């Protein structure tokens, strides 16, 4: 990760926001963010290394990593950051990190505020 050593805190935070929007999600309970989770196929090891690196640099927190084996034989990597104060910083770039409908209908989801990468325009 030496190639990232020169980046400023805000730039590192933007990288974390991109990870959250691509293969991650923010877990909320009662609309309160509790954790940031990255979920990839087993081949996504480098993404998890980057996720942990960013969490260490930004918040001095390691992520928790585990492997998930599904009933149909697929293997996934899951890394989780439990640091509410750090997660709240991501909302300065995007007010919404929901990238799939979940329990909403597709129409409800598409009519709601959509996440964006506009915060990268300044880079």
C-alpha positions in Angstrom: 0.0 0.0 0.0 3.0 2.3 -0.3 1.4 3.9 -3.4 -1.3 5.4 -1.1 1.1 6.8 1.5 1.1 10.3 0.0 -2.7 10.6 0.0 -4.4 13.1 2.3 -7.0 11.9 4.8 -9.9 13.2 2.7 -8.6 11.3 -0.3 -8.3 8.1 1.7 -11.8 8.6 3.0 -13.1 9.0 -0.5 -11.4 5.6 -1.4 -13.3 4.1 1.5 -16.5 5.6 0.3 -16.0 4.1 -3.2 -15.4 0.7 -1.6 -18.6 1.1 0.4 -20.5 1.9 -2.8 -19.0 -0.9 -4.9 -18.9 -4.0 -2.7 -19.9 -2.8 0.7 -22.8 -1.6 2.7 -23.5 0.3 5.9 -25.5 -1.7 8.4 -28.0 0.4 10.3 -30.3 -0.4 13.2 -33.1 2.0 13.9 -31.6 4.2 11.2 -28.3 4.4 13.2 -25.1 3.3 11.3 -23.4 0.5 13.3 -20.9 -1.0 10.9 -19.4 -0.8 7.4 -19.1 -4.2 5.7 -17.3 -5.3 2.6 -18.4 -8.5 0.9 -16.6 -10.1 -2.1 -15.9 -13.4 -3.7 -13.0 -15.3 -2.3 -10.8 -13.8 -5.0 -11.4 -10.3 -3.6 -8.6 -10.6 -1.0 -6.8 -7.4 -2.3 -10.0 -5.4 -1.7 -10.1 -6.6 1.9 -6.5 -5.7 2.4 -7.2 -2.2 1.0 -10.3 -1.9 3.2 -8.3 -2.8 6.3 -5.4 -0.5 5.4 -7.9 2.4 4.9 -9.6 1.7 8.3 -6.2 1.6 10.0 -4.9 4.8 8.5 -8.1 6.7 8.9 -9.5 5.5 12.3 -6.7 3.4 13.8 -9.1 0.4 13.7 -8.6 -3.1 12.3 -11.5 -4.7 10.4 -12.9 -8.1 11.4 -12.6 -10.6 8.6 -14.3 -13.9 8.1 -15.1 -16.4 5.4 -18.7 -17.3 4.5 -19.5 -20.6 2.8 -23.0 -20.7 1.4 -25.2 -23.8 1.2 -24.7 -23.9 -2.6 -20.9 -24.1 -2.1 -19.9 -20.4 -2.9 -17.3 -18.8 -0.7 -17.2 -15.1 0.2 -15.0 -12.9 2.2 -16.6 -10.5 4.7 -14.7 -7.7 6.4 -16.5 -5.4 8.9 -15.5 -2.1 10.5 -17.3 -1.3 13.8 -16.6 2.4 14.2 -19.7 4.6 14.1 -17.8 7.9 14.2 -15.7 6.9 11.2 -18.7 5.6 9.3 -20.5 8.9 9.9 -17.7 10.7 8.1 -18.6 8.9 4.9 -21.9 10.8 4.8 -20.1 14.0 4.1 -19.7 12.6 0.5 -23.0 10.8 0.1 -26.2 11.0 2.0 -27.2 7.5 0.9 -25.1 4.4 0.5 -28.0 2.1 -0.4 -27.2 0.4 -3.7 -29.9 -2.2 -3.9 -33.7 -2.2 -3.1 -33.5 -4.6 -0.2 -37.1 -4.8 1.1 -38.3 -1.9 -1.1 -40.0 -2.5 -4.4 -37.8 -1.7 -7.4 -40.0 1.4 -8.1 -39.8 2.6 -4.5 -36.0 2.2 -4.6 -35.6 3.9 -8.0 -37.7 6.8 -6.8 -35.6 7.3 -3.6 -32.4 9.3 -3.4 -29.7 7.4 -5.2 -26.0 7.2 -4.2 -23.5 9.0 -6.4 -19.8 9.3 -7.1 -20.0 13.1 -7.7 -17.7 13.6 -4.7 -14.8 12.4 -6.9 -15.1 15.3 -9.3 -12.8 17.4 -7.2 -9.9 15.0 -7.5 
